[in-house]
Amino acid sequence: MTDRIKKLAEKYSSVIMGAREYFHANPGIEFQEFETTKKIIEILEEYGIEYQKDIAVTGVLAIVRGKKEGKTVLLRGDMDALPIEEEADVPYKSKVKGVMHACGHDSHAAGLLGAALILNELKDEIAGNIKFAFQPAEENQGGAKPMIDAGILENPKVDAAFGLHVWGPYPEGKALTMKGPMMAAPDNIRIKLIGKGGHASMPNMLIDPVVMAAEVILSLQTIVSRKVDPLEPAVISCCSIHGGSAQNVIPNEVEITGTVRTLNEEVRRKMPELMEQTIKGITDIYNGAYEFDYHFGFPCLVNDAKSTETLISAAGKILGNENVDIMAKPVMGGEDFAYFTQEVPSAFIFLGVAEDMENPPVHHHPKFAFHSKNTVTSSEILTQAALDFLENSK
């Protein structure tokens, strides 16, 4: 079957790569992937593939029904771009000012589309069904949960799910994954430190929020080093600080924003309390005040053991077993495929796309780029995983 998958992938390669490059040239940020959705529907209709549209605003759910009864597996590809001005020197450069595919979601959507085309051609031999979730808004807001809430895991009920992400810092032609926690829960924080501003020459008469901010930023790091089990990964990063507008004026307030990453849900749930204790202690010392907002984002992405074995085996058939690696540790990036892992047995895999490991593609960078042939490879891996799951479920 692997040889047939590869032959069909070659047959549809121009469609797959063409779709990827069209998506790249016509990007849309979260819940604004209108051109991408339009092209996906156009191709699904051309090949007679059943679909539903307008799910979670711009999402599309396609389905290939096998000739025989069996289980149902879902394959997922996200579609959204980022608010970044493209600097990559590619012939299909973004036509939308200030928006580009800097994370590979153009490839994810096109790779999923390719899997749909291949599996549609094989449907008379398939026992079971394959759903294809073209998902909006993976970045920031998260489109997975709204699609799940809209019922995409029902009618027919989904028994397993697989997802794939192109991975810039890994060699082309290789893949990597792991059982259990693979990606962190990404939460966001906002801290406003409120003091009493005035002339910088009279700090004794004021309450300086800049000094409070400096102490808060440094002290928050001691939560990870002194209040979290050293064997439990955690990250607190303060990523922006805004306050003041003149060199001789102490401002009334300073705002800090940042992110918290954890792999353990118990540690995650303790973070707001531990952080607020630190912030309150510092502002009390200075007679200042504060506002603190902690926003829980996506959950931790946890790969199901059996599903991961299926995905490793499938990737090995496509790439060669020697080219599928097991991760030594999770990454602290987040991914809203995690919501699928909470609902059904699921697995996620990274596909390397770096042609030169001394200068690999950097995600979320304005020059992020890789060859579209990798999109065809992703179609092959997803197809193989779906077929292997259905075959093993008989």
Secondary structure, 3 states (H helix, E strand, C coil): CHHHHHHHHHHCHHHHHHHHHHHHHCCCCCCCCHHHHHHHHHHHHHCCCEEEEEECCCEEEEEEECCEEEEEEEEEEECCCECCCCCCCCCCCCCCCCCECCCCHHHHHHHHHHHHHHHHHCHHHCEEEEEEEEECCCCCCCCHHHHHHCCCCCCCCCCEEEEEEEEEEEECCCEEECCEEEECEEEEEEEEEECECEECCCHHHCECHHHHHHHHHHHHHHHHHHHCCCCCCEEEEEEEEECCCCCCEECCEEEEEEEEEECCHHHHHHHHHHHHHHHHHHHHHCCCEEEEEEECCCCCEEECHHHHHHHHHHHHHHHCHHHEEECCCCECCCCCCHHHHHHCCEEEEEEEEECCCCCCCCCCCCCCCCCCHHHHHHHHHHHHHHHHHHHHCC
